[in-house]
Amino acid sequence: MTYENIIGIAAGTFTSAAMLPQLIKVLKTRETADLSVVTIIVLITGVGLWVYYGILQKEMPIILSNSFSVLVNSILLICWFLFRKQES
């Protein structure tokens, strides 16, 4: 494993895990009033493009880390739709 791969895996791990605390909080409290749905959609779009780029470049660290990020942010978006109805 090269130095560049280690840096890439570390960067992917940190950026992919960045939204996990927010998701955990939303799942525990079922409160989404403070979430920005536009930010979540932009994040999903951006990391989705990173996944596509990773596929084109055949770079597994990019594909895996950003796929995880798409998953976390998609669940957060689903929670926003589900829980905002309960808040009203």
Secondary structure, DSSP 4 states (H G I P E B T S, - for coil): --HHHHHHHHHHHHHHHTTHHHHHHHHHH---TT--HHHHHHHHHHHHHHHHHHHHHT-HHHHHHHHHHHHHHHHHHHHHHHHHHHH-
